[in-house]
Amino acid sequence: MYQPVTTGIDGSAASLAAAAWAAREAELRGTPLCLVAAWPAADGSADGTAEAAARRRWATRSLELAADRLRHRHPRLDIRTQLSSAPPLRALLAAGGAADLLVLGSRGLGCMSAPLLGSTGAQAAARADFPITLVRPAPDPGEPPDGPVLLALDAERHPDDTVTAFAFEAAALHGIPLRALHVWTPSGPARSYPVVPRRHGHAARASHAERELTEYLLPWREKFPNVRVEELCFQDVPAGAVAAATRHAALAVLGHRVRPAAGPGLGAVAQVAVREAPCPVTLVPHS
């Protein structure tokens, strides 16, 4: 049996948007949908306190309302709920580790949704060794996507096939094109962007980058012949260029390195994409 698509629920608009997106994703994949809520007291007090009891009631009610709403919209979808008394980060990492995909709400232009997803969501995204999709509230996040899957990669530094595979599989699953974006930066003094390569002596570097991207994608085009692929390769500031490209995408797929417990958070490109992208952003871990 396939592992479920799992999403965190805390009653916020962002978490409900994530749940709506996750439900459609689970339906397309033919997998169950698991809704997870955590209810430990904020001060770490014992389970028997009034604070813990109130949080448990809130989490239980949030799960019930979200599940009822999704069952009405997806009557054939197997929807399960899980209430956890573990700390939110531990609950999310444990649930995501047993899932095909973990989907979390994101407010964008700031932190993740609170209270379940607050800074905990950012920590989970940085530390997870499984794919996480961050979804911002939208008018109707359960509707089919508009635009391509955006695959951001560095074609000159041996892209990770796990990230590429996820992007192509998502495009095939949703029946939409894939836009592969490789942004390269020149060596030497910084220049204003965008730059026309031949006017600044970067024609050879530009040609090399374009060739590397085409050669890398060739076997993927053959493996997914029904996915229409567009290649974009140009000189720019990577974080800004990727964030701008997400405005015209249905889903952005980026690789990220898993950080240790005491390590830093997401890399610069992932941080900017999560903060500014209007579309869902999937972070796929790689070595």
N, C-alpha and C positions, 0 to 999 in steps of 0.2 A: 504494500500500500504506500502511496505517495505521502510524504510528510506534508503537514498543513502549511498554509500561509498564516502567519501569526501577527497580530497587531495589538498594541498597547492602548488601553482605554482608561481615561481619567475624567470623562465627562465634558472635556473642553471641546470647542468647535474644531480645533486642529486634530484632536484624536478621532472625532467622528468623521472628519474628512479622510483621515488615514484609513479608518475602518471601511468606508464606502469604496475607496480605491482598492483596498485589500480584498474586499468581497468580489469585486469584478475580476481581479487577478486570480483568485482561487477558483472562480467559476470557469475561467478560460483554461486554467491548468488542470481542472478536474480533481482538485484536492479539497479537503475540508478547510474551513476558516476557524481559527482559534482566537478568541478575544481574551486578553489577559489584563487583570487589574491587580495592583498591589495596595495594601492598606495598613502598613505599619505606622504607629504613632510618630509624628514628626520629631518628638524629643527622645525616641527610643525607649519609651516606658513600656511596662509589661502589657501583655495582651488583655488583661482583665480590667484595665483602666477605662474610664469614660471616654477619654481621647481616642483610644484604640477602637472602642466599640463604635463610636461615631464614624471613624474612618472606614471601618468595615461595612457599616450600613451604607455609606456613600459609595464605596467601591461596588458593593453588591447591586445597588440601585443603578449605578452607571452601566454595569454589565447588562443588567436586565433590559434597560431601555435601548441600549445599542443593539443587543441581540434581537429584540422584538422588531426594531426598525429595519434591520437587515433581512430578517426572515420574511417580512412583508414584501420586500423588494426582490428577494432572491429565494423564492419558496422551495426550490429544489436543492439549494446549497446546504451542505452539512455544516452547521454552525455550532461550535462548542465554546464553552466559557471556562475560564480558570481564574480562581481567586487565590492570591498568594499573600502570605503574611511576611514574606521575605522583603528585605530592602529593595527598592525599585530597580536599582542597577542589577542586582543579583537576579531578580525576577525576570527582567528583560533578557539578560544574557542566557539564562537557563532556558527560557521559552524559545528564544531565537535559535539556540543550539539544536533544538529538536524540530526545527521548522525548515521548509524550503526557502522561506524569505520572512524577514521581520520588517513590518511596516510601522513607522512611527509618525506622529503628527509633528509638524514644524511650523512655527510662525514666520520663519524667514526674517530677514532684516533684524535679527536679534537672536534671542535664545529659543530653545525648543519649547514646546507647550508644557505648562505646569499644571498640577504638581507632580504627577507621575513622570512626565517626560522632561521637565525642566533641564537643569544641568546634567541630570542623569542620562537623558537622551543623547546629549553630546558625548558623554563619556562612553556610552554603549556604542555609538557610531565609530568612535576612535578605537575601541578595544575589541570589537566583535570580530571573530574569525569566520563569519558568515555574512552573506549579503544583507544589507539594510536599505530600505527605501524610505526616504523622508518626504512627506506630503504636506503641502500647505493647503489651508482652506481655500475652496473654490466654489463657484456657484453650484456646480453639480459634479463633484469628483468621481461619481460613479458612471458618468457618461463615457463613451468611447473616446480615446485620445485624438487630438487634432495636431498633426505635425509628425515628424520622424522621430525615431530613437536617435539621440545624439550620443555618439561614442567618442569621448575625449581620450586621446592617447598620444604617446611620444614614440613615433615610428622609428626614431633614430636610436632609441635606447632599449631595444628588445621588449616590446609591449608584452604584458602578461596575457596568455591565451585564455585564462579563466575569465578575465574582464571582457575580452572580445567575444567569447562564447556566450556570456550572459546577454550582451547587447544584441547579437544576432538572433539568439533564441527569443528575446523579447520582441524584436521586430517581426519575426516569423509568427509568433503567438498572436500578436495584435494585428497582423496583416498591414503593417505600415513600413515605409522605407527606413533605411538606416543612413545617417549622416556621420561619416568618420571625420573627425577634426584633429589635425596635427598642427600645433602652433610652435614655431621655432623662433629662437632669439639669436641674434648675431653676436659674435664675439666683438670685443672692442667697446668704444664709447657708446653710451645709450643714445638713441635717436628718437625723433618723434615718430609716432605710429598712426596709421599704417605706412609702411615704406615700400616703394616700388623697387624690387631687388636690383634690377639692372642699373638703376640710376645711382645706387650707392655701392656697387661692386659686390653684391651678394647673389648674383645670378647663379653662380656655381652651387652655392649653399642651398638656394631655393630649389634648383633642379634636383639636387641630391635628396632633399627632404621629400619632394614629390615622388621621386622614384622609390624611395624606401617605403612610403605609405602605400603606393600601388602594389609593390611586390609583397608587402606584408598581408594585404587584404586579398590577394589573388586566391589562395586556398580557401579562404572563408567565402568568397563569392561562389566558388565551385561547390562548397559544402551546402550553401544556402542559395540555390539558384533562383528561388522565388522571391528573395529579398532584394529590392532595388537599392543599390548602394551609391551614395554621392560622396566624393572625396573633397575635402577642403583642407588646403595646406597653405599657410601664409605666415608672415612674420608679424609678431605682436607680443604683447604682454600676456602670457598664458592664462593667468587667473581672470583677467578682465575679458579676454576673448572668449573663454569658455562660458563665463557668466552671461555675456551678450548673446552667445549662441543658444543658450537655454530658453531665451524668450521666444524662439521659433520652434521649440521641440515639444513633443508629448511626454518624453522621458529622457533624462540625462543619465548616462552610465559612466562612472569614473572608478578607477582603481585607487586603493589607498592601502598604506602599510599599517598592519596591526600594531598598535602601540602597547607597551607594557603598562602594568597597573600604575606605575609612578612616572610614566613617560609623558611626552607632550600630546596635544590633541591632534586633530586632523591637519593635514598639510595645507599649504596656502591655497592651492587651486580648489581643493574640496571645501575648505572653509568658505571661500567666496561664493562658490556654487550653491552651497547649502543656504547661505545668508541671502542671496539675491535671486536665485532661480525661481521663476513662477511655476515651473513644471515640477513634477516629482523627480527626485534625485536618488539614484541607487548607487551606493558605495559598495564595491566588491573588493574584498581583501585579497592581497597578493603578497608574495615574499619580497 
